[in-house]
């Protein structure tokens, strides 16, 4: 007699693998219970595969919808969801897609697909009310240097080895040029969005390091040091002013010696 946990594991395995090994004893009722299981198996594959494909239209534009669909079906079998929300499923799909044998001729595929993933996510984030320069300056320079910041939820930072932002712009413009030369070389990107809108901005190495560190909760002073290690001429004052002016700062988390600043 199978326990409940055994049955649950068996059903999960059957949905993922498409088989029914070990479940014969509980597949009862109706004329052909195995066919009912097959309905759920097809629903599992079709739903997740369709969800992945619909999330990467730019990638399908780049390498073909058939290629993306076949990779998505293989991904669903190899990497079942680990979270209950389907909207969060597929973050590792860009790397999986680029690992397919026929993708080797497109070395920028993983980064391009990852950019598309982040664009989709930030464009659904709810933007918070930003802090003003006056609210932040009221803390004082010394306290501010030790403080960490909360940035808008709809922002993400990444570094790429190709000008994938230009390629993504070509997709958005619905252009299909006869020849497109994709420049190589490291670039820093800030992807920012709110419901129905997004922007992709290039950042200098120092500013990318600075903002990326802040997004991870690094105190402002330490983030400045990280940026200066990458770019010795990094202008910390300009970077802080630019960050505040962009409306990205939503909270300042001070040390125990100073008050926390919220809108």
Backbone torsions as a table, in degrees:
resi	resn	phi	psi	omega
1	UNK	NA	122.5	-180.0
2	UNK	-76.7	140.7	175.5
3	UNK	-77.6	167.4	179.3
4	UNK	-59.9	-43.2	-179.4
5	UNK	-64.6	-35.4	177.2
6	UNK	-65.1	-41.9	179.4
7	UNK	-64.4	-43.0	-179.9
8	UNK	-62.3	-44.5	178.2
9	UNK	-64.5	-38.4	179.7
10	UNK	-64.8	-42.2	179.2
11	UNK	-66.1	-41.5	177.8
12	UNK	-59.9	-46.2	179.8
13	UNK	-63.8	-36.4	179.8
14	UNK	-68.8	-38.4	178.7
15	UNK	-64.6	-40.1	-176.5
16	UNK	-76.0	-44.5	-174.2
17	UNK	-86.2	-24.9	-177.3
18	UNK	89.1	-1.1	178.7
19	UNK	-99.1	-170.6	178.8
20	UNK	-141.9	21.8	-177.2
21	UNK	-59.2	128.5	177.4
22	UNK	88.0	-6.5	-177.6
23	UNK	-104.9	-0.1	-174.9
24	UNK	-55.2	-35.1	-176.3
25	UNK	-69.2	-24.7	-177.2
26	UNK	-105.5	-4.7	177.6
27	UNK	-85.7	83.1	-176.1
28	UNK	-126.6	164.0	176.5
29	UNK	93.6	140.3	178.9
30	UNK	79.1	178.4	-178.1
31	UNK	-72.7	-38.2	-177.9
32	UNK	-148.5	85.8	-177.3
33	UNK	-60.9	-26.5	179.1
34	UNK	-63.3	-32.2	179.0
35	UNK	-69.5	-34.1	177.6
36	UNK	-66.3	-39.5	176.1
37	UNK	-62.2	-39.5	-179.8
38	UNK	-62.2	-33.0	177.2
39	UNK	-62.1	-44.8	179.7
40	UNK	-67.5	-36.6	178.2
41	UNK	-63.8	-44.5	177.8
42	UNK	-64.2	-40.9	179.9
43	UNK	-61.8	-42.0	178.8
44	UNK	-59.3	-50.0	-176.8
45	UNK	-67.7	-46.0	-175.9
46	UNK	-66.3	-42.2	-177.8
47	UNK	-64.8	-49.0	-177.7
48	UNK	-70.3	-39.9	178.4
49	UNK	-63.4	-44.7	179.0
50	UNK	-63.7	-36.9	178.5
51	UNK	-63.7	-43.0	179.4
52	UNK	-65.4	-47.9	-177.5
53	UNK	-61.1	-41.1	-178.6
54	UNK	-68.2	-19.5	-178.3
55	UNK	-87.5	-10.5	-176.5
56	UNK	-127.8	55.1	179.3
57	UNK	-66.3	-35.2	179.1
58	UNK	-67.1	-38.3	178.2
59	UNK	-66.1	-38.6	176.3
60	UNK	-65.1	-36.8	175.5
61	UNK	-61.4	-35.5	-176.3
62	UNK	-76.5	-46.8	-171.6
63	UNK	-117.4	-2.3	178.1
64	UNK	105.1	137.1	-177.5
65	UNK	-67.6	-33.8	179.9
66	UNK	-65.4	-40.2	179.1
67	UNK	-63.9	-45.2	-179.2
68	UNK	-66.1	-41.0	-179.4
69	UNK	-64.0	-41.6	179.6
70	UNK	-66.6	-40.1	178.2
71	UNK	-66.9	-38.0	179.7
72	UNK	-63.9	-41.2	179.2
73	UNK	-64.3	-40.4	178.0
74	UNK	-68.1	-36.8	179.9
75	UNK	-64.8	-41.1	-179.9
76	UNK	-59.9	-38.8	179.1
77	UNK	-72.4	-38.3	-174.8
78	UNK	-84.7	-26.9	-174.8
79	UNK	-135.2	79.7	178.7
80	UNK	-65.2	157.6	-179.4
81	UNK	-59.3	141.9	176.0
82	UNK	-110.1	-2.3	178.5
83	UNK	-128.8	154.7	-176.3
84	UNK	-75.1	-17.5	-176.1
85	UNK	-92.3	118.3	-179.1
86	UNK	-64.2	-29.5	-179.4
87	UNK	-62.7	-21.4	-179.9
88	UNK	-93.7	-0.5	-175.6
89	UNK	-86.5	130.6	174.0
90	UNK	115.4	8.3	-177.9
91	UNK	-61.2	-32.5	-179.6
92	UNK	-92.8	3.3	-179.7
93	UNK	-62.4	-39.0	178.6
94	UNK	-55.1	-44.3	179.2
95	UNK	-67.4	-39.7	178.0
96	UNK	-62.8	-43.4	-179.5
97	UNK	-61.0	-44.0	-178.9
98	UNK	-70.2	-17.9	179.1
99	UNK	-84.8	-4.6	177.7
100	UNK	-68.2	141.3	-175.2
101	UNK	-52.8	-41.2	-176.5
102	UNK	-78.5	0.1	-179.6
103	UNK	-92.9	-3.1	-175.5
104	UNK	-63.6	-22.0	-180.0
105	UNK	-81.0	-3.3	179.6
106	UNK	-122.6	78.4	-172.6
107	UNK	-64.4	-17.6	-179.0
108	UNK	-97.1	7.6	-174.3
109	UNK	-61.8	-46.1	-177.8
110	UNK	-61.6	-42.3	-178.7
111	UNK	-70.7	-36.8	178.6
112	UNK	-65.7	-45.7	179.5
113	UNK	-65.8	-36.7	177.4
114	UNK	-65.1	-39.1	176.1
115	UNK	-60.4	-43.9	179.3
116	UNK	-62.8	-40.1	178.7
117	UNK	-59.1	-46.9	-177.7
118	UNK	-69.9	-35.7	175.8
119	UNK	-59.1	-44.7	-179.5
120	UNK	-62.7	-37.9	-176.7
121	UNK	-75.8	-44.9	-177.9
122	UNK	-69.2	-28.1	-178.5
123	UNK	-73.5	-4.9	176.8
124	UNK	-108.7	-4.9	-176.4
125	UNK	-74.2	144.4	178.2
126	UNK	-86.9	120.1	-177.5
127	UNK	-76.5	137.0	179.1
128	UNK	-94.6	162.1	178.1
129	UNK	-69.9	125.8	-177.2
130	UNK	-80.3	158.9	173.7
131	UNK	-79.1	150.7	175.7
132	UNK	-88.8	164.0	178.0
133	UNK	-60.8	-37.3	-178.9
134	UNK	-65.4	-40.3	179.0
135	UNK	-63.2	-40.5	-177.9
136	UNK	-74.1	-42.5	-178.1
137	UNK	-65.7	-24.1	-179.2
138	UNK	-62.1	-19.4	179.6
139	UNK	-70.6	-30.0	-174.0
140	UNK	95.6	147.4	-173.9
141	UNK	-61.5	-43.5	-176.4
142	UNK	-65.0	-46.5	-179.9
143	UNK	-66.1	-36.6	-177.9
144	UNK	-65.8	-36.0	-179.2
145	UNK	-62.8	-29.7	-179.1
146	UNK	-91.9	-5.9	-175.6
147	UNK	-86.8	157.5	172.5
148	UNK	-112.1	164.5	-174.5
149	UNK	-122.2	152.8	165.6
150	UNK	-105.2	128.1	178.2
151	UNK	-100.6	168.5	178.6
152	UNK	-54.5	140.4	180.0
153	UNK	-64.5	-24.5	-178.6
154	UNK	-92.3	52.2	177.0
155	UNK	-141.9	141.2	178.7
156	UNK	-146.5	145.2	-179.3
157	UNK	-118.7	138.8	177.5
158	UNK	-151.2	155.5	176.1
159	UNK	-113.9	137.8	-178.6
160	UNK	-124.7	159.3	179.0
161	UNK	-101.3	1.2	-178.9
162	UNK	-140.4	161.5	179.0
163	UNK	-79.5	61.8	-175.6
164	UNK	-69.0	-21.4	177.2
165	UNK	-67.1	-35.6	177.3
166	UNK	-68.3	-38.9	177.6
167	UNK	-66.4	-38.8	178.2
168	UNK	-66.4	-36.2	176.7
169	UNK	-63.9	-37.8	177.3
170	UNK	-62.7	-39.0	177.2
171	UNK	-63.8	-45.8	-178.1
172	UNK	-63.5	-32.7	179.4
173	UNK	-81.5	-2.0	-178.8
174	UNK	56.8	44.4	179.3
175	UNK	-101.2	144.9	175.4
176	UNK	-133.1	71.4	-177.3
177	UNK	-64.3	148.2	178.5
178	UNK	-62.0	-31.6	179.1
179	UNK	-140.9	129.7	178.5
180	UNK	-131.0	116.3	-179.4
181	UNK	-94.9	113.0	-179.1
182	UNK	-91.3	112.6	-178.0
183	UNK	-69.9	140.7	176.7
184	UNK	-103.1	159.2	-177.7
185	UNK	130.1	146.2	-175.0
186	UNK	-65.3	134.5	174.2
187	UNK	-135.4	148.4	176.4
188	UNK	-104.8	135.7	-176.4
189	UNK	-126.3	138.7	170.5
190	UNK	-113.1	120.0	178.1
191	UNK	-105.5	119.2	-176.2
192	UNK	-128.8	139.7	-178.5
193	UNK	-155.4	167.9	173.4
194	UNK	-148.3	168.3	-176.3
195	UNK	-49.0	119.7	176.9
196	UNK	80.8	6.1	-176.8
197	UNK	-149.8	152.7	174.9
198	UNK	-160.7	164.2	176.7
199	UNK	-146.3	146.0	176.1
200	UNK	-118.5	116.4	-176.7
201	UNK	-117.3	141.8	174.4
202	UNK	-86.2	142.5	178.8
203	UNK	-125.8	147.0	172.5
204	UNK	-66.6	159.1	-177.5
205	UNK	-54.2	-42.3	-179.3
206	UNK	-65.2	-44.3	-178.9
207	UNK	-68.6	-36.3	176.1
208	UNK	-62.1	-45.5	179.0
209	UNK	-62.4	-43.8	-179.0
210	UNK	-61.4	-52.5	-176.4
211	UNK	-70.5	-36.0	177.6
212	UNK	-62.4	-42.1	179.7
213	UNK	-64.5	-43.4	178.8
214	UNK	-61.6	-39.2	179.9
215	UNK	-63.8	-25.4	179.1
216	UNK	-90.5	2.0	177.7
217	UNK	92.4	10.1	178.4
218	UNK	-70.8	135.3	177.9
219	UNK	-57.3	154.2	-174.0
220	UNK	-58.0	-46.8	-179.0
221	UNK	-59.9	-43.5	-179.9
222	UNK	-68.4	-35.6	178.0
223	UNK	-65.4	-36.1	176.9
224	UNK	-64.8	-43.2	178.0
225	UNK	-61.0	-40.5	177.9
226	UNK	-62.5	-42.4	-179.5
227	UNK	-65.7	-39.9	-179.6
228	UNK	-69.7	-26.7	176.1
229	UNK	-68.7	-29.5	179.1
230	UNK	-86.6	-39.5	-176.8
231	UNK	-135.7	94.4	-175.4
232	UNK	-54.4	-30.3	-178.9
233	UNK	-87.1	13.5	-178.0
234	UNK	-57.2	127.7	-179.3
235	UNK	-94.2	97.1	-174.3
236	UNK	-64.1	-41.8	-178.2
237	UNK	-63.1	-45.6	179.2
238	UNK	-61.5	-40.0	-178.1
239	UNK	-65.4	-40.4	179.7
240	UNK	-68.0	-43.6	179.4
241	UNK	-62.1	-42.8	179.5
242	UNK	-63.7	-40.2	179.8
243	UNK	-62.4	-45.3	-179.3
244	UNK	-66.4	-43.3	-178.5
245	UNK	-64.0	-27.5	-179.7
246	UNK	-75.7	-8.3	179.5
247	UNK	75.8	22.7	-177.0
248	UNK	-86.8	-21.9	-175.1
249	UNK	-86.5	122.5	-179.2
250	UNK	-111.0	-24.7	177.5
251	UNK	-151.6	151.3	172.3
252	UNK	-117.8	122.3	-178.7
253	UNK	-102.8	104.1	-175.4
254	UNK	-85.6	169.0	172.9
255	UNK	-74.0	179.2	-177.8
256	UNK	-67.0	-15.1	-178.0
257	UNK	-83.9	-10.6	-176.4
258	UNK	-135.7	159.5	-178.6
259	UNK	-80.1	148.9	176.8
260	UNK	-77.7	142.3	-178.4
261	UNK	-109.7	122.8	177.0
262	UNK	-129.4	159.1	178.2
263	UNK	-66.3	NA	NA
